[in-house]
Amino acid sequence: MWLVLWLTGLLAVVVGQFDNAQPCFCKIGEAVDSCRCDEPNIDQFNNVQIYEKLQSLLKRDFFRFYRSWFASLVLPYYAFMNPSPAPPAITCSMR
């Protein structure tokens, strides 16, 4: 009897987890559910929900400073490993 109940519960979890009718990403305040990680779902999530928010964050002063600081560490190493190509010039302008 317990085996039948356990298998029924396991089947319900597996079927519910891979159901395409459910939305993949939840809204604020909803429970987080797992979803299928296929290319259309990931592309839709990246292009619609993340890209614009990420671009607006990258325009802030903190990220401009971080990119310039990181480039000052990486570019000398890049120039040492590949002496022939000139590394791109990176400047940090203040508003």
Backbone as ProteinMPNN parsed JSONL, in Angstrom:
{"seq_chain_A": "MWLVLWLTGLLAVVVGQFDNAQPCFCKIGEAVDSCRCDEPNIDQFNNVQIYEKLQSLLKRDFFRFYRSWFASLVLPYYAFMNPSPAPPAITCSMR", "coords_chain_A": {"N_chain_A": [[0.818, -1.193, 0.0], [1.89, 1.276, 0.878], [3.895, 1.524, -0.987], [2.483, 1.904, -3.38], [1.258, 4.392, -2.878], [3.556, 5.96, -2.602], [4.743, 5.707, -5.168], [2.712, 6.901, -6.699], [2.788, 9.537, -5.751], [5.411, 10.22, -6.533], [5.173, 10.017, -9.318], [3.34, 12.1, -9.774], [4.893, 14.318, -9.091], [6.965, 14.198, -11.005], [5.539, 14.41, -13.457], [4.304, 16.897, -13.116], [6.53, 18.515, -13.007], [7.596, 18.593, -15.564], [5.664, 19.662, -17.172], [4.528, 21.422, -19.903], [2.54, 23.325, -20.02], [2.518, 24.95, -17.819], [3.617, 28.168, -16.672], [7.009, 29.155, -17.024], [8.558, 30.967, -15.507], [8.112, 32.68, -12.502], [6.071, 35.262, -10.932], [6.522, 38.171, -8.824], [6.259, 37.33, -5.463], [5.139, 34.85, -5.889], [5.485, 31.275, -5.701], [8.588, 29.649, -6.364], [9.055, 27.625, -9.048], [10.373, 24.74, -10.691], [11.472, 24.491, -14.099], [11.496, 23.598, -17.581], [14.631, 23.64, -19.091], [15.138, 24.694, -21.908], [16.258, 25.905, -25.095], [14.49, 27.953, -26.32], [13.044, 28.87, -24.023], [15.104, 29.886, -22.38], [16.226, 31.858, -24.063], [14.009, 33.581, -24.327], [13.687, 34.416, -21.674], [16.185, 35.678, -21.194], [16.243, 37.712, -23.223], [13.84, 39.175, -22.888], [13.357, 39.614, -20.118], [15.783, 40.034, -18.71], [17.823, 41.443, -20.187], [17.388, 44.3, -20.674], [17.291, 45.299, -18.045], [19.839, 44.612, -17.156], [21.435, 46.143, -18.902], [20.733, 48.743, -18.079], [21.789, 48.713, -15.505], [24.526, 48.45, -16.048], [25.217, 50.945, -16.973], [25.595, 52.548, -14.81], [27.661, 54.403, -12.467], [29.295, 52.817, -10.735], [29.75, 50.378, -12.106], [31.073, 51.283, -14.367], [33.484, 52.175, -13.248], [34.427, 49.742, -12.204], [34.797, 48.203, -14.539], [36.887, 49.653, -15.761], [38.893, 49.417, -13.828], [39.241, 46.629, -13.766], [40.074, 46.217, -16.389], [42.547, 47.484, -16.307], [44.006, 45.636, -14.926], [43.869, 43.346, -16.52], [44.657, 44.014, -19.168], [47.538, 44.608, -19.204], [48.521, 41.987, -18.791], [47.437, 40.751, -21.035], [48.823, 42.126, -23.044], [51.392, 41.228, -22.508], [51.197, 38.48, -23.03], [50.398, 38.425, -25.721], [52.22, 40.067, -27.637], [52.171, 41.327, -30.178], [49.52, 42.351, -31.154], [47.914, 45.457, -30.512], [46.514, 46.418, -27.447], [43.123, 47.474, -26.849], [42.33, 50.91, -26.184], [41.188, 52.021, -23.087], [39.063, 54.193, -21.538], [37.867, 56.206, -18.843], [35.215, 58.147, -18.425], [33.843, 60.887, -16.689], [30.643, 62.141, -15.75]], "CA_chain_A": [[0.0, 0.0, 0.0], [2.776, 2.444, 0.937], [4.621, 1.599, -2.254], [1.569, 2.482, -4.363], [1.146, 5.818, -2.563], [4.847, 6.596, -2.888], [4.888, 5.782, -6.623], [1.745, 7.885, -7.187], [3.351, 10.859, -5.436], [6.581, 10.431, -7.389], [4.674, 10.258, -10.67], [2.744, 13.441, -9.804], [5.984, 15.3, -9.077], [7.668, 14.151, -12.291], [4.656, 14.935, -14.501], [4.13, 18.327, -12.862], [7.775, 19.238, -13.235], [7.875, 18.712, -16.989], [4.446, 20.076, -17.862], [4.79, 22.629, -20.692], [1.448, 24.285, -19.905], [2.791, 25.862, -16.717], [4.615, 29.186, -16.997], [8.321, 28.767, -16.534], [9.095, 31.912, -14.544], [7.025, 33.183, -11.672], [6.027, 36.689, -10.654], [6.888, 38.517, -7.456], [5.347, 36.808, -4.46], [4.728, 33.483, -6.196], [6.468, 30.244, -5.4], [9.523, 29.355, -7.447], [8.925, 26.259, -9.541], [11.364, 24.393, -11.702], [10.913, 24.466, -15.443], [12.387, 22.999, -18.57], [15.686, 24.534, -19.569], [15.423, 24.525, -23.318], [16.754, 27.141, -25.704], [13.497, 29.039, -26.431], [12.748, 29.431, -22.703], [16.249, 30.673, -21.921], [16.299, 33.054, -24.91], [12.917, 34.485, -23.968], [13.994, 34.985, -20.361], [17.31, 36.607, -21.334], [15.937, 38.86, -24.08], [12.695, 39.963, -22.44], [13.337, 39.972, -18.708], [17.075, 40.369, -18.105], [18.721, 42.273, -20.989], [17.224, 45.741, -20.441], [17.678, 45.588, -16.66], [21.292, 44.523, -17.084], [22.002, 47.304, -19.586], [20.57, 49.935, -17.237], [22.75, 48.606, -14.402], [25.895, 48.641, -16.533], [25.449, 52.366, -17.234], [25.828, 53.251, -13.544], [29.061, 54.749, -12.217], [30.038, 51.727, -10.114], [30.169, 49.4, -13.097], [32.076, 51.914, -15.231], [34.742, 52.126, -12.51], [34.855, 48.357, -12.1], [35.318, 47.78, -15.841], [38.179, 50.292, -15.989], [39.848, 48.832, -12.9], [39.501, 45.271, -14.218], [40.845, 46.307, -17.627], [43.928, 47.833, -15.981], [44.668, 44.406, -14.494], [43.877, 42.333, -17.575], [45.341, 44.434, -20.39], [48.982, 44.349, -19.191], [48.725, 40.558, -18.981], [47.115, 40.491, -22.433], [49.925, 42.645, -23.854], [52.546, 40.365, -22.283], [50.972, 37.189, -23.68], [50.267, 38.657, -27.159], [52.863, 41.37, -27.81], [51.969, 41.963, -31.474], [48.355, 43.231, -31.281], [47.806, 46.516, -29.511], [45.256, 46.322, -26.71], [42.276, 48.654, -27.035], [42.425, 51.933, -25.15], [39.989, 52.107, -22.265], [39.029, 55.433, -20.771], [36.732, 56.336, -17.941], [34.792, 59.542, -18.43], [32.879, 61.251, -15.652], [29.584, 63.017, -16.256]], "C_chain_A": [[0.863, 1.259, 0.0], [3.537, 2.624, -0.368], [3.755, 2.244, -3.334], [1.423, 3.979, -4.125], [2.431, 6.565, -2.912], [5.051, 6.756, -4.395], [3.92, 6.793, -7.229], [2.249, 9.301, -6.936], [4.539, 11.188, -6.313], [6.154, 10.734, -8.821], [4.071, 11.656, -10.794], [3.821, 14.521, -9.835], [6.671, 15.351, -10.432], [6.811, 14.747, -13.4], [4.475, 16.433, -14.325], [5.37, 19.132, -13.17], [8.034, 19.461, -14.718], [6.639, 19.075, -17.799], [4.71, 21.388, -18.585], [3.693, 23.677, -20.55], [1.687, 25.29, -18.787], [3.788, 26.925, -17.157], [5.942, 28.847, -16.333], [8.823, 29.688, -15.433], [7.951, 32.567, -13.791], [7.128, 34.69, -11.487], [6.388, 36.924, -9.199], [5.82, 37.998, -6.499], [4.875, 35.393, -4.725], [5.84, 32.513, -5.822], [7.347, 29.997, -6.616], [9.376, 27.885, -7.813], [10.031, 25.987, -10.544], [10.678, 24.329, -13.061], [11.916, 23.809, -16.375], [13.402, 24.027, -19.02], [15.97, 24.202, -21.024], [15.726, 25.9, -23.909], [15.695, 28.234, -25.858], [13.152, 29.677, -25.084], [13.873, 30.325, -22.213], [16.386, 31.943, -22.745], [15.222, 34.063, -24.547], [13.204, 35.161, -22.637], [15.117, 36.008, -20.455], [16.916, 37.866, -22.095], [14.844, 39.749, -23.512], [12.866, 40.46, -21.012], [14.675, 40.466, -18.166], [17.83, 41.447, -18.866], [18.593, 43.765, -20.669], [17.616, 46.132, -19.023], [19.194, 45.564, -16.511], [21.951, 45.715, -17.758], [21.862, 48.569, -18.749], [21.509, 49.894, -16.036], [24.169, 48.91, -14.86], [26.216, 50.096, -16.835], [25.738, 53.152, -15.96], [27.321, 53.411, -13.287], [29.865, 53.589, -11.637], [30.564, 50.749, -11.156], [31.158, 49.997, -14.095], [33.433, 51.874, -14.544], [35.274, 50.703, -12.464], [35.43, 47.862, -13.421], [36.688, 48.38, -16.09], [39.245, 49.684, -15.091], [40.221, 47.416, -13.347], [40.351, 45.286, -15.486], [42.295, 46.662, -17.334], [44.694, 46.619, -15.474], [44.848, 43.423, -15.64], [44.723, 42.754, -18.768], [46.86, 44.304, -20.328], [49.309, 42.869, -19.377], [48.475, 40.18, -20.437], [48.261, 40.95, -23.334], [51.172, 41.781, -23.693], [52.392, 39.046, -23.029], [50.9, 37.314, -25.205], [50.907, 40.004, -27.491], [52.563, 42.049, -29.142], [50.703, 42.819, -31.563], [48.315, 44.265, -30.16], [46.484, 46.374, -28.772], [44.427, 47.583, -26.901], [42.426, 49.626, -25.873], [41.103, 52.007, -24.403], [40.079, 53.37, -21.434], [37.79, 55.44, -19.898], [36.356, 57.803, -17.884], [33.757, 59.757, -17.341], [31.855, 62.205, -16.244], [29.762, 64.409, -15.741]], "O_chain_A": [[0.618, 2.191, -0.765], [3.791, 3.749, -0.798], [4.252, 3.048, -4.122], [1.46, 4.758, -5.077], [2.389, 7.67, -3.454], [5.481, 7.814, -4.854], [4.277, 7.478, -8.187], [2.147, 10.164, -7.808], [4.664, 12.316, -6.789], [6.721, 11.619, -9.463], [4.269, 12.327, -11.808], [3.673, 15.526, -10.53], [6.931, 16.435, -10.953], [7.319, 15.521, -14.212], [4.493, 17.168, -15.312], [5.28, 20.299, -13.551], [8.654, 20.461, -15.078], [6.589, 18.811, -19.001], [5.079, 22.375, -17.947], [3.906, 24.827, -20.932], [1.112, 26.378, -18.808], [4.704, 26.634, -17.927], [5.981, 28.318, -15.222], [9.466, 29.213, -14.497], [6.944, 32.957, -14.383], [8.134, 35.309, -11.835], [6.542, 35.974, -8.431], [4.625, 38.207, -6.711], [4.257, 34.787, -3.849], [6.994, 32.906, -5.651], [6.9, 30.122, -7.756], [9.557, 27.007, -6.969], [10.557, 26.907, -11.17], [9.465, 24.139, -13.156], [13.044, 23.506, -15.987], [13.047, 25.172, -19.299], [16.938, 23.506, -21.331], [15.472, 26.927, -23.28], [15.995, 29.384, -25.54], [12.983, 30.894, -25.006], [13.62, 31.409, -21.686], [16.638, 33.009, -22.184], [15.489, 35.262, -24.467], [12.983, 36.363, -22.495], [15.024, 37.086, -19.868], [17.225, 38.973, -21.656], [14.919, 40.971, -23.647], [12.551, 41.614, -20.722], [14.685, 41.262, -17.227], [18.439, 42.308, -18.231], [19.601, 44.425, -20.418], [18.212, 47.189, -18.818], [19.765, 46.404, -15.816], [22.932, 46.249, -17.238], [22.781, 49.386, -18.712], [21.98, 50.941, -15.592], [24.93, 49.557, -14.14], [27.39, 50.448, -16.943], [26.097, 54.327, -16.039], [28.14, 52.659, -13.815], [31.019, 53.4, -12.02], [31.722, 50.337, -11.083], [32.005, 49.274, -14.619], [34.437, 51.569, -15.188], [36.469, 50.489, -12.67], [36.449, 47.171, -13.426], [37.576, 47.686, -16.585], [40.373, 49.458, -15.529], [41.394, 47.046, -13.308], [41.249, 44.459, -15.64], [43.192, 46.195, -18.035], [45.92, 46.58, -15.585], [45.871, 42.742, -15.721], [45.44, 41.925, -19.33], [47.452, 43.913, -21.333], [50.28, 42.535, -20.056], [49.216, 39.381, -21.009], [48.631, 40.25, -24.276], [51.933, 41.618, -24.647], [53.359, 38.546, -23.604], [51.306, 36.391, -25.91], [50.191, 40.997, -27.615], [52.693, 43.27, -29.227], [50.803, 43.957, -32.023], [48.644, 43.971, -29.011], [45.438, 46.223, -29.404], [44.989, 48.66, -27.096], [42.622, 49.22, -24.728], [40.034, 52.052, -25.011], [41.053, 53.587, -20.714], [36.8, 54.765, -20.183], [37.108, 58.616, -17.347], [32.901, 58.905, -17.105], [32.172, 62.987, -17.14], [28.966, 65.292, -16.059]]}, "name": "protein", "num_of_chains": 1, "seq": "MWLVLWLTGLLAVVVGQFDNAQPCFCKIGEAVDSCRCDEPNIDQFNNVQIYEKLQSLLKRDFFRFYRSWFASLVLPYYAFMNPSPAPPAITCSMR"}
